[in-house]
Amino acid sequence: MITLTASDAICVHDAKAVLGECPIWHPDYEQLFWLDIKGGCLHAYNPANGGKAKYHFEGMISAIALAAEHDFICVYEGGFAYLDLAKENVVLASIIDPEADKLGNRFNDGKIGPDGAFWAGTMDKVEARRLGTWWRLMPDARCMAVDTNYMVTNGPAFDPERRRVYLTDSADQSVFVATPTPLGIEDKRVFLQFGSDDGYPDGMCIDAEGCLWIAFWDGARVARFDTDGALLTELSLPVPRPTSLTLVGDSLFVTSARIGLDKEELSEFPLSGGLFEFTLSRGLEPSRAQPVYTPNQ
């Protein structure tokens, strides 16, 4: 097992995000974008020159993915929407809200799957009830429920080679694996179960070897697991609440949060809410080219 220390993590953007999330590389802009869900902004970071930009929004956008003919597709308080950059702000064009009748819920994490659909999960805003559902917005605009009974949805992560999707319930510290089907998923089972000393599994991604990377909220680390669930790599961070991660060439980028930390904790971990970069000893590209949501014409 490879273990790197917090000194190996470089804070490339000390954004002090309230709830940093969902890092994604945009090839057209050649920049890494990431959200501050609670801070109401979308950050951009250019690794080539260190440039930074910020785009503001009202409400709560919780996940973004690439979309044809738009800068992004996203989920926000009003469901699924297209997102385009406009000067220092974002412009949303609503698509559909499958939970318009559930005022106590909000969307959380999401990604494009091998089926071309945008998979996104909901959760109870106060994290008290199992009201979360995984939804799949298909390229033909159908929106289907995939799985239910989650407290805090995170992920998903897709391994097309092994026909796997990984889904997390962070509140239960559980990572599930299942087989995607045209109607949803089948053969769902627990892939990894964590305990009180591990932190809470949050955002995830898959590398070209089919290994699963997980960021651990209150775990001050990210970790890599093989296809059987064995721990391969641990990377420590100088912040207690890493939230999500993505691979870009030889770099692993990790977002983090400062929400819920008291003054003493923020004094001890001043880089909380920053964007971090690890340079890996060998490139571990994502499992396939970054997918794009392309609606059927």
N, C-alpha and C positions, 0 to 999 in steps of 0.2 A: 504494500500500500504506500502511495506517495502522500506525504503530508507537507504542506507549505504553511508558513506562518503569516501573521497579519502584516509583517514587514514586507511581504511579497506582493501585497495588494496596494496598488497606486490609486489614490483618489484623483480621478481626472476631471471631476466636476463637483466641487463642494457646494451643491445646490441647496443644501438644507431642506430637502423635500419633506413635506409632512408625511406623505405616503408614496414614495417612489415605487413605480411598478412598470411592467410590460416593456422591457427594452427590445427594440426591433431595428434591424438595419434596413435602410431604404436605399437601394442601388441607384436610383435616379438622382437623389440628392447626395449620395456618398456620405451619409451621416447616420449616426445612431440616434434614434428618437426614443424617448421614454416619458412616461406620465408621472405627474404628481396628482394622484386621484383626489386627495383632500385639499391640495393647494391650488387647484383650478388652473393647471398649466401643463403644456406639453413642452418638454425640453428637447433640444437638438445639440448633438456634440459631433464635431468633425475631428476624427483621430489624426488626419493628415496635418492639420495646423493648430489644433487645440481650440478652434473656434466654437463659440456657444451661442445659442439663440433660445428664445422663450416665446411660446404662443399661449395666449390666455383663453380660457373658456369659462362659462358659467355652468354651475351644476357639477356633476360628477361623471366624467368619462373614465372608465375603468380598464378597458383593453382596446388595443388597436392591432390591425393587420393590414397587409398590402391589398389594394383593390385596383382593378383595371379601370382606367378613365377617371380615377379619383386618387388623391394622395393616400387615403386609408379608408378602411371600413372599421367601425368601432361599435362598442356597446356603451350606453350611458343610461341616465335615469329614464329616458324615453324609449329604451329598447335598442334595436339595431339602427345604425345610421351610417351614411357616408360622411367622411371628414376631409375637408380641404383646407390648406394653409392660406391665410390671407393677411399679409403684413405681420402684425404681432398678435393676431387672433386666429381662431379656427372657425370654420363655417360648417354646420351640420345640416345634412339633408336626411330626414327620417325615412326609414324603410318599413319597419314593423315593430310593434311592441307586444310580444306574446304574453306578458304579465301585466297588462294595463290595469287589471282588476286587483292586483296584489300590491297595495300601496306600502306595505311593510317590507317589501323585498327590494333589492337592487341587483344589478348585474355585477359580476366581479371579473374573473379572468376569462381568456378566450384565445383561440388560434384557428388558423385554416387547416383543415384535415386533408388527407389524401383524396377524399371524395369531392374536393373543391368547395366544400361547405365551410362556413364560419361556425365553429363550435364555441359556445359561451355559456357560462354557468351563472346562476343567480344564488342569492343568499338572503337570509333574514338580516335586516340592517343592524339589529341589536345583538345578533348572534345568540339568540335564546331558543330558537325553534328550528326544527328540520324542515325548512320550507324551500330549500334550494333545489333547482332543477337544471340539468344540462340540456340546452337547446341547440339545434342545428339549423342554420339558415342555409338552405340549398341554393345552388346557382339559378334554379328556376323560381326562386322567391318563396317556395314552400318553407314553413318553419315548423319543425317537429321536435317534440320532447324526446330526449334520449334516455335519461335516467333521473330518478328523483330521490328524495329523502337525504339531502345533504345539509350540513350546518354551514360550512364555509367552503365553497367550490374553488379549487385552484388547478392550474394546468390549462388545458390538457397538454399531453405530449404524445406524438405519433411516431411509431416505428413501422413504416410501410412494408419493409422487407419481411418482418415477422407478423404482419397483420395485427398489430397491437395498438391500443390506445391506453394511456395512463391517465387516470382521473384521481384527484386528491380531495379528501375532506380534511382540511387543516385542523379543524377543531378536534377531530378524533385521532389526529396524527397518523392517518391511514392513507396509503397510496394503493389504489386498485388498478388492476390490469384487466382488459376485456378485448374482445374481438369486435371491430366495427362491422355492421351489417347494413343493408339498404334501409332497414326499418329502425335501426338503433344500435344496440350492442348485445352481445351474448357472451356466455362463459365468464362473467365478471367474478373476480376473486381478489383477495388481499394479496398484493405483491410485496409491500413493505409495511411493517407496523412499528412505530416508534414509541418511546417511553418518555417519562418525565424529565430525564436528563438530556434528551436529544434536541429539544426545540421542536418547532412545528413545521412540517413540510409545506412549502409555499410554491413559488413559481418553479417550472421545470422546463427542460429541453432535452433533445436527443442528439447524440453525435453520430458520425458516420459509421462507427462500430456498433451502433445500436445501444450504447450505454446511456443511462439516465442520469442527468445532472439535476440536483435539487438544491434550492436555497432554503435555509432553515431559520425561520423567524424565532427570535429568542434563543438561537443556537450559535450565533456569531460565526457561521461557516456555510460553505457550500460543499456538496459531496457528489461523487460519481459512483454509480452502481452498475455492475454488469447485468446481462440479460437474465441471470438467475437470481439477482438481488444481492450479490456479494459486494461489499464495500471495496472500492478500488483506490479512491483518491479523496483526501480531505483538504480543503483550502480555508484557512482561518481568515477572519476579517476583523478590522479594528472597530466594528460596530456590532451591537447585539441583534439588530433586526434587518438582515438581508432579506429581500423580498422576491426577486426574480433574476433571471440570467439569460444570456444568449451568447452564442459562439460566432465570432467574426474572424476568419483566418486563424492566426496564432493567438488571438486574444479571446479571453472570456470576460464579458462585461457583466457586472452585478449591480443591481439597484438596491436601495435600502430606505429605511423609514426612521423618523424620529417621533412619530405619534405615540403617545402613551408613556414616553420617558420623562421622568421628573428632572428638576434642575440639577440635582446631583449626578444623575446618570448622563445628562447632556454635557455636563462639565467633564465627566470621565471619558465620554465617547463623543467628542465634538464634531466628528465627521459623519455622524448619523444623518441620513438623508442624502448622502453623496452617491455619486456613480463611481464604481471601482473597476479597475482593469487588472487582470492577471495575464502575463505573457506565458503561454504554455510552452513546454520544452519541445513539443511537436504539435503541428496544427491538427485540430480535431474539428473539421467542418461539420455543420449540421447534417442530419441524415439524408437530406436531399435539398435541391435548390429551394430557396425561400418561396413558399407558395403564395399565390395571388388569387384573391376572390374575383372571379370573372363571371358575371351574370350571363345566363343564356340570352341570346339575342332573339 
